[in-house]
Amino acid sequence: MQALSEVKTTCPYCGVGCGVAAKLAPDGAVSVRGAPDHPANAGKLCSKGSALGETTGLNGRLLAPEIAGREAGWDEAIELVAQKFTQTIAMHGANAVAFYISGQLLTEDYYVANKLMKGFIGSGNIDTNSRLCMASTVAGHRRAFGEDIVPGLYEDFDQADLIVLAGSNTAWCHPILFQRMLAARQKRGTRIVVIDPRRTATADECDLHLALDPGSDVLLFNGLLAYLVRTHTIDTAYVAAHTTGFDQTAAVALADAPSVAHVAQGCGLKPGDIQRFFDLFAAHERSVTVYSQGINQSAHGTDKVNAILNCHLATGRIGKPGMGPFSVTGQPNAMGGREVGGLANQLAAHMGFDDPGDIDRVARFWRAPAIATKAGLKAVDMFRAAGDGRIKALWIMGTNPAVSMPDTASVRAALKACDFVAVSDVTRTDTARYADVLLPAAAWGEKDGMVTNSERRLSRQRPFLPLPGKARADWHIICDVAARMGFGPAFDFSGPAAIFREHAALSAFENRGERLFDLGALAGISDADYDTFAPGLWPACGQAPASGRLLGNGKFPTPDGRARMIAVRHEGVALGVSADYPLALNTGRLRDQWHTMTRTGLVPRLMANAPEPCIDLHPEDASVHALAEGDLACLSTPFGSARAKIRVTNTQRPGQAFLPMHWSGLFAANSGAGPLSTPITDPFSGQPELKHVPLRLQREEILWAGILVTRRDLRPTGFVHWSRQTVDGGWVHKLTGTETPDQGVLLAKALMADARPGRTLEYRDRKGLAYRAATLDEAGAMAEALLVGPSGRLPTHDWLVSLLGTRAGLTKTERHALLSGQSPVAMPSTGRIVCSCFNVGVNQLAEAISAGSHTLEAIGEALGAGTNCGSCRSELRTIIGSGIPCVQEAAG
């Protein structure tokens, strides 16, 4: 294979939008580094971004279309999708079909999908998984600003004197931005306040942590606004000249939060901490409030956003250096999807269904006589409609709703009931199981198009790998279906550059400054300039402010040019705890994982920090429920159930629990957050409440356990609980059950029935309570090993894991030792990985601490840990503070 030169592209994970320089080696290996000239990251990458080169393999890839489980050609697959949609529309109307798309799509993919559904099919039924991410921010921005505008830039983090992080574990979810905040703290003394019910890695680095009760954010920010009014810290000139609704908004805030003591009681906080926060905000004009999923993912998320915006509007702190409200997105192109109208209640180019002039304008530009005239179904309602038969044909693109949606049992039932389901994706996800047609899409490294990050910066994703098998770009698939449906001329694009030109032209069409989103200056971009496009901010209309910030001039894209302050009241959580469900469950991200792990779950070093699903619980709650570290618990909510191991930690407040959102059926048995989450949604944004649901816990009596170390990619069935972890050379499966140990042996032993023929070594004790087996391949290397026994009596297995990675033939001594699970000679073990960037494990840290490295700086100098993205710093500090940790086995 001919080696390619380094290609500049953009990371496909969070909304920071880091630039990546990727290189393909002659042997096919992909290496990545942070692009040093990209403004978003200046050469830095987080643990996930640093491991991108390890996600480009073809294991598990969809490489050809499939119809009803059989391989098919593109012509047949495209014809079937087009036929099913056309027939459904003819028989039941345009609103009987829907698209559910993804922030993983590039802007050009998003644009043609939205154009097809809203412009030519004539329905608003296209929504995106950004509905689960940033929809409340969109609604809040539109209510306050008149348009979905993020006014600030990342450089404001460098210039702020106060940064308030509301519902954002930035250290884990946006670590490159968090490093900028910490640098500002060191350089200029920037204060950092974290508002989060959990003590996260972000909270460990802050000046003040407000661990408020779930659902009390509106009360806190109403309290702040009321305090600003009482202390005369309002910018009255700004309010009079540039806002409306201040008097009513202030009156509601004063009534909602009459005193600091009242706010403290309602938020579950100490009055002194509330007072300190209010004083900090009042004293520092250069204040940035960064908010993310903890604000958005709520049945009152839009009100929470507007409560934050009210405080910035009341003080005139918006669109100026070092100040402003700042929404950080969770997906790489959530902003691009918002620009093209990918949400069901938007039209295109920041136009909407609430203005007949916008509908007419888009219809004329697209030459689309059948354009949709009203908003479509948002995500939760869309899947309800698929379940009750209103939606009869559904196309899902680049997302995994069978895992990620709330109340996933209902979502899966809806997918099963829907007459026709098409899925475009890269791998065989849990959702793909319900597809009538599977369409193989391009993955990162193969895609070609544009994305927009959280600061409105457009960047290119460029291909450096060929499309494998019969995979196609999403825009190509969509345009082919559109052509077969009879809309060919409107979708006759030569490539992504042509689509982008049309998108840019639409943003400027009859736009006389009413909409700030304007890419008109790029409407004529050549293919060559598109290929070499350097990251840039919108608006790109020739009238953008030199600073790149928006709204700093006090002019807003509303009919009267003023911002609207929105009076909001504290409502609390949508569904409270009870005697039956006494705990409040929160969900969110792990440090090294992404969404449903379809990409990151295949990288050993990203799996090594948190290798199995665990629910975090405060020691008091663990005691009340008779649960201990490592116990298996059944988790129940009014909407469903799951299982996970117990992790006892003081990072949780009593009465609260935390379960990561990532675990899918590909990596564990029924351990996802989706089945537990509530489908209750925000009335304005349609965003579901994912940060609070009443929970009940019950300990499972585990009688046996097993470890399967194998090269095979298999998913066990018939077990009470299992999880699996990618390791070098294969997988480690952890098995547990409530059956007696002898029954557990039979269940686990059956897993080896399909192993490849080879020499098998076996051991079984006389009582049948323990079983060990290993299979050697033709070269005498270990291909598989199984250890089963009563719970808590299994040997360590890191030596067995190391044998998978080497593929070396075993010596006679090693074969004799194989069934013990123990290496015949002492071998070093890194232990559980703490720093994924440099693959530093807990046992290496123990040795460094023993040798005298007692500070973060010393650990960084000795091992490199914590010196790249910094997302492991909190855990490093905990380990250093606890002294020398005990030795742990590498595979977790």
N, C-alpha and C positions, 0 to 999 in steps of 0.2 A: 504494500500500500504506500502510495506517495505521501510523504509528510506534508501537511499544510502549514502555512504561516499562521502566526497568532491572530485570532479573530476577536474583535471587540464586540461583546454582546451584553445582555442584561440578565441578572439573576431572576429565576422564576418563582422565588418564594415570596417574602413579605413586600409590603408597599414601600419600603425604603428605596427600592429600585437601584441597587448597587450595580455598578459597572463591573463586568467580568472580562478578563482576557483568557481565551481558551485556545488550547493548542492540541492538535492531533499528532501523535507520534507515529512513526512508520509501522509499529506493531499494533496500532489501533488504540493504544491507551490514550486517554484524554487527561490533560493536566489543566488546572485553572489557577488563576491568581486574580486578586482585585485589580481592576484597571486603575492605574495611579492618576489618570487625568479625568476620571469621572467625578463630577461635583458632588454626587450623593455620598460617596464612600472614600474617595481619595486613596484607593488601593487596598482598603481593608475589606475583609469578608468575615462573616460569622461562621460558626461551626458547620452549619448546613451549606452555606455558600462555598466554603472551602472544600466540601466533599462532593461538589457537583460532578466532578469528573468520574466519581465512582457510581453514578446513577445512570450512566449512558449505555449500559449493556442491554442486550436484547432478551435476557431471561424474562419470561412472562409477557413479552410484547405481543400485541395483536399485529399480525403481519399480513392479514388478508381479510376481506369482508366475510362475514358468516351469516347465513340465513337458517334459522331454526337449528343451530348447532353444526351445520355443515359449511364447508368452505365454498365461497361463491365468487364470481367475478364482479368487478365494479359495475358493469352495465346492468347486471341482474339486480344487484343490491340497490343502486340508485333508482332504477325503474320501480322496484317494489316500494321504496320509501315514497317516491313521488306519487305513485298510484294510490297508496293507502291514504295519503293526505288529501289528494284530489277527490277521491271517492267519499271520504269522510266529510269534507267541506260540502260536496254536492248533496249529500244525504242529510246532513245535520247542521250545516252552517259553519262559518269560519270560527266561531267560538268553541267548536268541538275539538279543536286541535291546539297544541301548545308546544313551546320550546322552553326547556330549562337549561340555561347555559352557565358560564363560569368565568370568574376572574382570572382563570388560567388562559383564556382565549386572548389573542392579540387584538388590538383595536380594529384591524381590518376584518378579522373573523367576526367580531362583535357587530361591526357595521353591517355586513351583508346579512347576518342572521336577523338583525332588527329590521332591516329594509324588507326582507322577504316576508316576515310575519306581519309587521304593521303596515307596510306599504302595499303589498301585493296579495297576501292571503286576506288581509283586512281585519285582523284581530289584534288586540293588545296583549294576547296571552303569550308573552315572552318575558321571562323573569330570570334572574341570575342568582347564583349562590352568594353574591354580594348582599342579597336581601338578609342573609344571616350575619352579615359583617358590618356594613356601614349605612344601611338604609335609614336609620334614625338620624344620623348626621345629615344625610341628604335632605330629609324632611325639615330638620331644624334649620339648616342653612337657607332653604327656600323660604321658610316662614320669616326668618329674620332679615336675610339679605336680598330676597327676591330671586336668588339664583344659587345653585350649589357651588359656592366659592370657598376655597381654602385660601385665606388672604396672605399667610406668612410663608417663610422660606426656612430651610434647615439652618441657615446661618443665623437665624434669630436665636437658636439655642446657644450659639457662641456668644451672643451679645446680651442675653437676658441677665437680670439680677435675681430673678425668682422664676423657677420652673415648677409648675404644679402638674403632677402626673395623676390624672383621674381615671381610674379603671384601666390602667395600662401597666403591665409588667414589662416595661421597656427593656430592661436588662436581658430578658430572655426572648421577647417577641420582636424587638427592633434594636438589637445590641449595638449596631454601628451608630445609631442616633444616640443611644445612651452613653457611649464613649465620648461623644461630643459634649454632652451635658456634664459628664464628670471632668472633662478637660476644662470647661468653662468654670466649674466649681473650683478647680485647682488654680486657674489663672486669675479669675476676677472675683472669686468668693461667691459665686452664684449659689443661692439657697435652693434646695430641692425639697418639695413637699410631695409625699405620696399618699393618695387617697385610695385605699383598697382594703376590703375586709381581711385579706390574707397578708401575712408577713412574707412577701416575696423576695426574690433576689434584688429587685429594685428597691424595696423598702429597706433592705440591709445597707444601702449606700446613701440613704437620704438624711436630711436634717430633721424632718418631722414626718412621722407616719401616723395617719389618721385611719385606724382600722374600724371604719364605720359599719353600722349594721347594714345588711343588704337592703337595697331599695330606698335608702335615705339620702341619696345624692341631691335630689331637688331641695330637700330641707336644708342641707348644708349650704348650697349655693344661694338659696333664698336668704339664708341667714347672713351670708357674706354681703349680699346686696343690701339687706336691711342695715347691717353694720356700716356699710359705706354711706348710706343715707344719714344715719344717726350721727356719724362723725364728720359729715360734710366733706367727704372725700369724692363726691360726684363731680365730674367735669361738666358743670352746668352749661357752659357755653357750647360745648360739643353736643350735649344732649339736645339743647334748644335748636341748634342749627342742623343737626344731621339725623335725628331719630324721631319716632312717634311712639306713643304708648307708654312713656316713662311713668307718668303719674299713676296710672292704673297698675302697672307692673310693680312699682315701688310700694303701693298701698297693699297689694296682695302679699308681697314679700314681708312687709312689716307685720301683717296680721298672721302670716304663716310662721314667722320666726321672731316673736316679740322680744326675745332676749338670748344671750349666749347660753344661759343655763337651759332654756327651752330647747335650743338646737342640740346641745350636748346630750340631754336626756333622750331626745328623739332619734339621735344618731348612735347612741350607745358609746359616747366618748366622754373624756374628761373636759370640763369647762375650760381648764387652763390650756389644753391643746387646741381647742376651738379658738380661744382668744389669740393664741400665738399665730395660728394660721391667718385669722382676720387681720391682725396687726401687720404681718408680713406682706399680705396682698395690698393693704392700704399704703404701706410705706415704700413699696417698690413699683415705680411706674413701669419699668421694663419687666413686665410679667408675661410669661407665656403659659397658657393652660393647654396641656397636651391630653387628649382624651381618645380612648379606644374602646375595646369591646365591653369593658366593665360598665361603660356608659350606654353604649349602643344596644347591647343584647338584653333588652328589658322591655317589659310591657308598657313602660313609661319612658322609653329611651329618648324620644323626641323632646319631651318636656325637660329631661336632664340636659340635653344639648342646649336648649334655649335658656335654661337657668344659667349655664356657663356663659353663653353669648351675652346675656343681659348684663353680667358683671363687667365684661370687657366694653360693651357699648356704653354703659353708664360712666365709665372712667375714660372713654376715648382711647382705650388701649387696643388698637386694631390697625393692622396694615403698616405699622411703623417699626423701625429697627428694634429687635429685642422684645417685642410685645405682640400679643394677639392670641386668639383661640386657635388651636392647631389640632385638627383631626388627623391621626395616623391610621392608614388603612392596613388591613390584614392580608390583602391579596396583591399580587404583582401588578395587576391591571384593573383593580377595582375602579380607579379613577377613569381609565379609558372606557370602561363599560358605562360609566355614568355619562361620559361625554357623548357617546353615540346613542344614548337612550335605551340601554340594555335593561333597565328596570321597567316593570309592567306599567307603572304610572307615569312614565316619561315618554316623550316622542322621539326626538333626535336633536343633537346639537344644543342641548339645554332648553329646548322648547317642550311644551307640554299640552296635554289634552284640555286643560282648563281655559285655553285661549283659542277660540275658533280661527283666529288669524294665523296661529301657528300651524294648525291642522291644514289649513288651505295652503300655507306657504310650503310646507314639506311635501304635500301632495303635488303641487305644481313643479317643484324642483325634481322630484322623483318621477313625475309623469305617471302618477299612481292613482287612477280614478277610484279604486276600491279601498283607499286608505282607512285604517281604523280611526274611529272618531271618539272612542272612550278608552279609559284605562282597562287593562286586562287583569287577570287574576295574579295576585302575589303568591310567592312560593308555597306557603302553608295552604292557602285556599286552592292553589293549582292542584296539589296532590289530593286534597279532599275531593275536588271535582273529578279527578281521574278515578278515585275510588267509588264514587257514586254514579259514574257513567256519563257525566256531563262532558268530560274530555275523553275522547275515544281514540285519539292518536297523539302520542307524546314523543318528542325527540329530545334526548338528554345529551348534552355536549360537554365533555371535559370535567365532569363533577360526579360525586358519589352519594346521591341523596339517600340511598338505602342505609347509609351509615351516618351521614352528617346532619340530616334533618331531625328536628325534634319528633318525638312520638313515632319512632321509625317502624314500629310494628304496623301502624296504620299506613305509613308510606309504602312499606313492602306489600301490604295487602292491596294497596291502590295500584302498584306496578303490576301485580299479578292479575288484577281484575281488568286493567286497561286493555282495550281491544288490540292496540298496536303500540309497541314501544321500540324505538330506535335509539341506539346508544353509540355515540362517537367517542372513542377514548383511546388511550395508549396501551392500557393493560386490562386484564380481566378483573374488574372490581366487583364488589358485592352487588352493585347495581347491574352490572353486565349479565348477571344470572337471569334477569327478568327481560332481557332484550329479545325481540323477535328478529332484529337485524343488528349486527355489530359492525361498525365502520371503523377501520384502523386509522387513527389520526397521527399527525406528526407530533413528536415530543420536543422538549427543550434540546437545543443543539441542532435540530432539524428545521425549526420554525423560522419564519422570515416575516418581520413586521414591526409594529410600534407598540410600546407600552407607556403609560403615564404613571409616575409615582405620586407619593402623598404631597409633594410640594409643587404639583402641576408640571413636572419636568418630563418631557417626552424623550424617550431613549429607544434605540433600536435593539430588537433581538435579531441576531444574524445567525444563519446556519453555518456550521462548520462540519457537519456530518451529513452523509447522503440519507435520503429517505429509505428506510429498510423495507424489504418485501414490497408490498403493495400499498403501504401507508401513504396518505395524502394530507396536505394542509387542510385545516378546517374550512378556510374560506373557499377552497377548491371544491370540497364536498358539498358545501351549502349552495354554491353557484351551480353545480351540476344538477342538484335536486331542483333548484329554481327553474333551470332550463327545461327539465323534463316536465315540470308543471305548467309550462307554457309561458314563462316569464323571461326567456332567454335574453332578449335585447337589453333588458335592465340589469343583467348580471353577466354581461360579456366583458369581463375584466381580464386584462393580460397578465396581471400579477398584483401583489400587495401594493406596489407604488401607485397603480391606477386607482385602486380602492381608496387609498389614503388621499389622493388628490380630490376625489369626489367628496369624501368626508370633510376635508378642509374647505372645499367650495360651499358645501351646505352650511357650514358654520358661519360663513360670511354672507350668505344669500339674504338679501334684504335686511341685513343687520346694520342698523344705523347707530350702533352703540347701545342698543337696548339690552343686548346680551354680551357679557364680558367674555364668554367663551367664543373666541374668534381665531381661527387658523388661516384666515384669508391670505396671508402672506405666503403660505405654503401650498396654495391651491394649484400653482403651476410648477411645483417642484419636479425636476427631471428625474428619470430613473437613476441617473448617475449620482445626482445630489441626494436622492433618497437613500441610496446605498451607503453613502459616506456621511449621512446626517449625524451631526454632533448633538449631544444632549442639550435641549433648550426648553425654556418655559413658555407656557401660553399665558396670556394671549399673544399670538404672533401676527398681529394685524398692522404693524407699523406704528401703533399708538400705545404700545405697552409702556408702563412706567419704567424708567431706567433701572430702578431698584429691583424690579421683578415682583415686588409686593403689590397686592391689590387692596382697594378700599381705604388706603391711607389718606386719600384726598377727601374722605367723607361723603363721596358720591356712591350711591348704591343702585343696582339695577332693578329698581322698583318704579312704579308709575310716578311717584313724587320725588324720587331720588334719595329718599330717606330710609334708614334701617328701621325695622319694626321690632320694638321690644315686646315680648310676648309674656303676658302674665301667666305663670304656672304655679300649681299648688302641689304640695307634698301628698302623694297618694299611697305610698308604701308599696309592698310587694303584691303581685297579682293573686298569689295563693299562699296563705300563711301556714306555718307548721301547726301541728296538732298533737294530741295524745297518741294517735295512730302513726303519725309521721313526725317525730319530734326534732329531726335535724334539718338544717337548711343545706342543700347540696348546691355547690358552685362547680362550674366546669371551665376549662381553659386549656392552654397550650403547655406542652413540655418544651424544655430548652432546645432539644436536638431533633424534634419531630415536626412534620408538616402535615396538616390536615389528616387524611385517613391513611397516611404512611405508605401510600403506593410507591413513593419514590424513596423517601428517607428510610423506610423500614428495611430496605435492601442493602443498607450500608452498615457493616459491622460496627464501626466506631461510633455511629450515631445511635445505634441500639444499645450500646454498652453502658450508658449512664443510667438509664431507666428501662431495664430489659423486660419487665412484665407489668401488667396493669395493676396499679395500686390506688387505693383511696386514702387520702390523708385525713387523719382524725386527731383531735386534741386528746391528750392523755386522760382527761376527766371523762370524756365521752367513751373512750376505749374501756375505761374501768366500768362505767355504768352498763355498757353493753357486753361486758365480760369478753372483751376482745384484746388480743395481744399482737405485737409486731409479727407479721408474717401469716397470721390467721387468714383463712378464706371466709369471706362474708357474702351473704346474699343481700343485694341492695334492691329495695323496692320503693317506688313512688306511685302516686295515683295513675301513672301512665304506663308503667312497665317495670321490668326487673333486669338485673345484671349481676355479675359476680366479679369480685376483685380481691386481691390481697390487702391486708391492713398495713398501713404505714402510720405509726404513731409519731406525731410531731407537734411541737409548740408553735409552728407557723400558722396553725389553724386556731381560731377562737373557739371556745367551748360552744357547742350547739351548732357548729358548722362543719362541713366536710367538703373535700375537693376531689374531683375525678377528672383526669385528663380526657380530652375530647377525641383522641386519635385512634383508639383501638378498634379495629374492624375485624370481620370474620376471617380475614387473611392472616391475622396475627394472634388472635385469641378467641376463646369461646364465650360469646355473649358478655363482653366486658366494655362495650361502648357506652358513651354518655347519651347517645341519641335515644335509645329506648326509654330512658328515664326522664328526659326533658319534656317540659310542658309546651304544647302547641299554642298557648295563649300568646296573642300578639299585640303590639302597639297599635292603637287605632289610627294613627297618622302614618306610620312608616310600614306597618305590616311586619315588623321585625319581631321574631319570637323571643320570649323570655328564656335565655339560656344560662343565666347567672343565679337563678334561685328556683328550687323546686323542693317541696317537702319530701323527706327521706326517712325510711326505716331500715335498720340494719339487723341482721341475724347471723350469728356465727354458724358456719358449716362444720360438722364434725368430720374431719378428714382422717381416714384410717390408713391410706396408703399413698405413696408418691412414686413417681418415676421420672427418669431422665432419658430421653432419646437423642443421641448425638448422631447425625446422619447427613449424608450428601444429598438425600432426596428432598425435593420440595413437595411436602405433603401436608394435608390438613386433617388432623384426626377427627373422628366422629364417635359418638357414643360415650363421651367422657363428661363427668360432672364439670370439670374445668381443665383447660389447657391453655398454654401460651407458648409462643415460639419466638426465638431470637436469631437473627442472622449473625453468623460468625464466618471467619475466613474458611472457605472450603465447603460451607454447608449451613446447617441449622442445628439449634439446640431446642428441643421440645421439653417443656415442663408439664407433667401430667399429675393430676390429683383426683381422688375419688372418695366417696362416702361408702363404697363397697368394702367388704372385708379384704384383707391383703391378698388372700388366695384368689379372689375374684378379680382384684386389680391386676394380679400377675397375668391372668388369662386375657383381660382386656388389652393390656400393654403388649403382651407377646404377639397378639394378632397384628399389631402394627408392622412386625417384621416379616409377615407372610409374603408381602410383595417385594421384598428386598431382592436385588439382583443375585443370581446364583453365584456362589463362592463358598469358601471354607467358613463354616460357622462354629464358633466356640460357645459353649453353654455351661451355666451353673444354676442349679436350683436346690434350695435347702430341703431337708427331708419333710418339713412341715408345709412346704409349698407357699411360704410367706415371703420368700425373697427369690428373685430371678435376675440373672445377668447373662447377657449374650453379646457377642460381637461377630461381625462378618468381615472377612478379609477378601479383597479383590484378587485378581489373577496375579498381580505383582506383589502380593503379600502385604499391602497397605490396608489399614483399617478403613472400611467403607461405612460402618454403622456400629453403634454400641448402644445397648439398652440396659439400664440399671433400675430395678423395681424392688420396693420393700416397704415395710411399715413406715408411716410418716415420721420424719425426723431422723431416720437411720441410714440415709443414703450417703455414700462417700462423695468426696469432691470429684469434679469432673473436668477441671481445666486441662489436665494432661490429655484426656481424650479429645477435647476440642482442638488442642494444638496438633494432634495427629491428622485431623481433617485438613488442616491448612498445609501440611507438608507433603501429603500423599506419598510418603516414603515407606518402603517395605520395612516391616518390623523385624527386629532381631528375635532370637529364641527367647531371650530374657524378657523382652518387651511383650511377646505373645503370652508368656506365662503370667505377666503382671496385668494383662489387659482387663480381665474380669474383676480385678480389684478396683479399677478406676484410678489407681495410683501409679505414678511413674516409678520405675525401679531405681532411679537415681534422683537426687534432689533437683528440682527445676524452679527457676524464678517465676513469680507470678506478678503481673501488674495489678491484679485485683480489679474491682469495678472501676470503669473509666470515669474520671472526674473532669478532665480537660479533653474534650473531643478534638480540638484543633491540633493538639500535639500528642494525643493518645496517651495521656498520663493517667495512671491508675492510682488507687488509694494506697496500695502497698509501696509504690515508688515514693509517694508522698510521705509515708511512714518512715522510710529510710532517710529521706531528705531532712525530715524534722529531727530524727535521731542524730543526724550529722550536724545539726545546728541551724537549720533554716527555719526560723521561727516567725518570719514575716512574709507577707505577700510578695514583697520585693525580692526577698531571698529565695523563695520558692520559684519565682519567675526566672531569676538568674540561674538557678540550678537546673530547672527542668523545662522552662519555657511556659509552664502552666499559667494561665491568666493574662498572658502578655499579648494575645491577639485580639479576639473580640471581647474578652473580659466577662463573658456570661457565666463563667464558672467561679468568679471571684468570691461570691457569697459562700458557696460550698467550701472553697479553699479556706476562707476565714474561719468557718465553723470547724473544719478539721484541725487547723492550726490551734484554735482555741481549746479544743478538747484533748490536746496532747497527741500522743502517738496512737493512731487507730489500729484496731486489730487487723490481722491479715485476713483478706477476703479472696475468694476464688474469682478468677477472671470472668467466667461466664455468668456471674451473677447468681 
